Amino acid sequence: MPATEKAGARPGSHASPLLAEADRLMTVCNSCRYCEGLCAVFPAMEMRRAFPDGDLNYLANLCHSCGACYVDCQFSPPHEFDVNVPRVLAQVRDDSYAAYAWPRALAPMFARNGLVVSIVAALSVAAFILGFVAWHDPRVLFGTHTGSGAFYLLMPHNAMALLFGAAFLYAIVALAMGVRAFWRDIGDPVRLAPGAWWQAMRDAASLRYLDGGGIGCYNHDERPNDRRAFYHHLTFYGFAFCFASTCVATLYHYLLAREAPYPWWDLPVVLGTLGGVGLIFGPLGLLIAKLRRDPVMVDARATGMEMAFIVMLFLTSLTGLALLLLRATPAMPLLLALHLGVVFALFITMPYGKFVHGIYRFAALLHYAKEHRAFMSKD
Amino acid sequence: MTELTTKYDVLVAGGGNAALCAAIAAARSGARVLVVEMASKFYRGGNTRHTRNIRCAHDAATATLSGPYPEEEFFSDLLQVTRGATDEALARHMIHESKAVLDWLPQQGVRFQPSLGGTLSLGRTNSFFLGGGRSMLNALYLTAEGLGVAIAYEAEVIDLAIDNGMFLSATVRRGGERHTVRAATFVAACGGFESNIEWLKQSWGAAADNFLIRGTPNNRGTVLKLLIERGVQETGDPTQCHAVAIDARAPKYDGGIITRLDCVVFGIVVNKNARRFYDEGEDIWPKRYAIWGRLVAQQPDQIAYIIFDATALTLFMPSLYPPIAATSIRELAGTLSLDPDALDKTVADFNAAVRPGTFDDTILDDCRTEGLEPPKSHWARRIETAPYYAYPVRPGITFTYLATRVNRQARMLMRDGRPSANMFAAGEIMAGNVLGRGYAAGIGMTIGSVFGRIAGTEAAKHARN
């Protein structure tokens, strides 16, 4: 009695052939379980006997793509069982971003994302330059402006705050709607669980599951290392420091009536500089790791999206640091327009690009923390 | 590409746990080592790829083992599974050395984890490899490469020059070319002959054509046969192999552990004539799973079907292939190409013989049949709740018992009883010395790691002198 279909295939309906393949892999893996100790995906899988689409999207977003299960699997290709969990879960994950996008009409932004983000970024930068020119004498763009409030000669602070506040708010609403759809799909009961939140925050902050079960993630061969985790930390905490810098500056402005630019030793500049340095080296390191990564584990369709996000983070930091260094020179107005344009584009494309991975990953970690706790207390 | 023409201190045939432990131990003793592995880099490691744990004696609980497992208990477990078919002195030596191996393996990069879900019964005795057997192999290969061990893939030993118990050279075929590889010592660590269907047929006849091989297709026994032909003493039953019932839809080779089915105790098992042939509830499954390969091998066309109903579906590990489902027993028979009347009668007779009891799959419960031949002694419940399910099963061969005789130094013994000057054996190729019959989880890896380490150390010592 030869198998008519690939091992692990079972009847059932899925929204896409990729989800059907993910179901097949989880069925194979659930009859093996050797990878149980590598990350959270396999223990979560073991709590199930069947894999509807919502569960597969959850498992896909729980996967950090460390690659250990591929390197350790006796059934990975060229074995006929063709078990490639990192790639298939990456594909399902990337599809899930579009599936949960809000509004639905903007879901296609995930396809050809690199192109879309580039265009938005270019248009944003152009808009700021034109805006500065239109509102002022064109010569202001090439003048030297120093001292408190120098930036706001080019764009009034309230206009800046309103524009970026609106862009940021929109990003938050769109992301929240996406997570809401994800949360409904995976069927998590809406219930506060402070312990699980704390657990998920620690797991996310430490990239607990990007370590191949303790020896580092796999990138281009069977030798594990921790470089991706290191560069991701630089990027994430760099972003967090930059964000904190912006928040502190906003508080300074409205509460203390202290206007930018601030001296180099002041908190917004220190935070921004540290974050900016992280956001230079982090994305560069991730870019190099990405270029060297074994293509067998990668969702090739998402390369544009991933590159776009890395480049946008890098440009945000590069233009920000350039602004800091050259703010007393005639290059300042143009650099300001460049920086604001990039940051604006980053914000408004956030809900439709690689940025969302962090949000869904966190939601998946939270769901895992909740269900793992419930499972352990049941046993 | 790895050089085959230089003279090495130690030539290791094989690429699994035993071979790598031998290579690492020899390299750590200062020897120049060449490993010739028949498989490609991906398939390297033979049956070790499919393993998941090792059984080592230990006097206290560890971070991954829940309690002590004294040498004496290990030996009594071995006596029980082999029913005495073991070389006691050698077995005791292995068990003693297994203690050190528990520390030695992590030093070679192997990582342990607590027992996997569903294997709690092994949590005290067996150390599980984090990521499984291939992860263990990857660690051993990285360590071996770091120590300068030369590794040749897709390189098969096809002949051995042995003079009066003294290894001279091996003929190695790689990419269509033959190379004469000279070395001061030889370690045979390249498995048994279970993938050699022609050889299996010598004992099993045409039935062997219907056997599935659970592991590597490369264990064809070439080196084992050469050694025996060249005067090495054999031990272990040459006609026997370890066989379990696995899903009949599994591939011919390399389906690994995931094609196993743990549901015999929850239903009935019928042959192609839709008749039962053995007590499915004789004892708890870990004690009985290894007899079902042989039982199915004795049935016509070497095929059988586990039949159960909806009440049993979630009582066992999820299976790789879905069970075949039907709304009635007759329909199920039709799907399986069995005689519907015959299957209907078998199920009806079974159902009529089931006595009331309290079902408990964790103990030998009191659910049994009365007046039925063969009986079902435990966990007998009527098969009456649709949908009905079936798994087709065939014999799945794990390994063979025929072995080269060795002493405590893992040195091969010649037919006249003298130890070979420079030939050693480790792993499945010599497992029959301590495991003459039966099996206990993780013991194949114990044999591989312990004797591999000894063989490598002794071979390096010999090469130095």
HADDOCK unambig.tbl for C-alpha pairs under 7 A between the chains (distance, minus, plus):
assign (segid A and resid 1 and name CA) (segid B and resid 248 and name CA) 6.20 0.50 0.50
assign (segid A and resid 1 and name CA) (segid B and resid 249 and name CA) 5.67 0.50 0.50
assign (segid A and resid 2 and name CA) (segid B and resid 249 and name CA) 5.06 0.50 0.50
assign (segid A and resid 3 and name CA) (segid B and resid 249 and name CA) 4.88 0.50 0.50
assign (segid A and resid 7 and name CA) (segid B and resid 320 and name CA) 6.58 0.50 0.50
assign (segid A and resid 7 and name CA) (segid B and resid 321 and name CA) 6.27 0.50 0.50
assign (segid A and resid 8 and name CA) (segid B and resid 320 and name CA) 5.02 0.50 0.50
assign (segid A and resid 8 and name CA) (segid B and resid 321 and name CA) 5.32 0.50 0.50
assign (segid A and resid 10 and name CA) (segid B and resid 322 and name CA) 6.25 0.50 0.50
assign (segid A and resid 27 and name CA) (segid B and resid 320 and name CA) 6.21 0.50 0.50
assign (segid A and resid 28 and name CA) (segid B and resid 320 and name CA) 5.37 0.50 0.50
assign (segid A and resid 30 and name CA) (segid B and resid 318 and name CA) 6.55 0.50 0.50
assign (segid A and resid 31 and name CA) (segid B and resid 258 and name CA) 5.38 0.50 0.50
assign (segid A and resid 31 and name CA) (segid B and resid 317 and name CA) 6.67 0.50 0.50
assign (segid A and resid 31 and name CA) (segid B and resid 318 and name CA) 5.62 0.50 0.50
assign (segid A and resid 31 and name CA) (segid B and resid 319 and name CA) 5.48 0.50 0.50
assign (segid A and resid 31 and name CA) (segid B and resid 320 and name CA) 5.62 0.50 0.50
assign (segid A and resid 32 and name CA) (segid B and resid 258 and name CA) 5.30 0.50 0.50
assign (segid A and resid 34 and name CA) (segid B and resid 52 and name CA) 6.96 0.50 0.50
assign (segid A and resid 34 and name CA) (segid B and resid 131 and name CA) 5.31 0.50 0.50
assign (segid A and resid 34 and name CA) (segid B and resid 132 and name CA) 4.92 0.50 0.50
assign (segid A and resid 35 and name CA) (segid B and resid 131 and name CA) 4.59 0.50 0.50
assign (segid A and resid 35 and name CA) (segid B and resid 132 and name CA) 6.75 0.50 0.50
assign (segid A and resid 37 and name CA) (segid B and resid 113 and name CA) 6.87 0.50 0.50
assign (segid A and resid 37 and name CA) (segid B and resid 130 and name CA) 6.01 0.50 0.50
assign (segid A and resid 37 and name CA) (segid B and resid 131 and name CA) 6.70 0.50 0.50
assign (segid A and resid 38 and name CA) (segid B and resid 131 and name CA) 6.51 0.50 0.50
assign (segid A and resid 49 and name CA) (segid B and resid 318 and name CA) 6.43 0.50 0.50
assign (segid A and resid 72 and name CA) (segid B and resid 131 and name CA) 5.76 0.50 0.50
assign (segid A and resid 72 and name CA) (segid B and resid 132 and name CA) 6.88 0.50 0.50
assign (segid A and resid 72 and name CA) (segid B and resid 134 and name CA) 5.21 0.50 0.50
assign (segid A and resid 72 and name CA) (segid B and resid 135 and name CA) 4.56 0.50 0.50
assign (segid A and resid 73 and name CA) (segid B and resid 134 and name CA) 6.45 0.50 0.50
assign (segid A and resid 74 and name CA) (segid B and resid 49 and name CA) 5.92 0.50 0.50
assign (segid A and resid 74 and name CA) (segid B and resid 50 and name CA) 6.78 0.50 0.50
assign (segid A and resid 74 and name CA) (segid B and resid 134 and name CA) 6.02 0.50 0.50
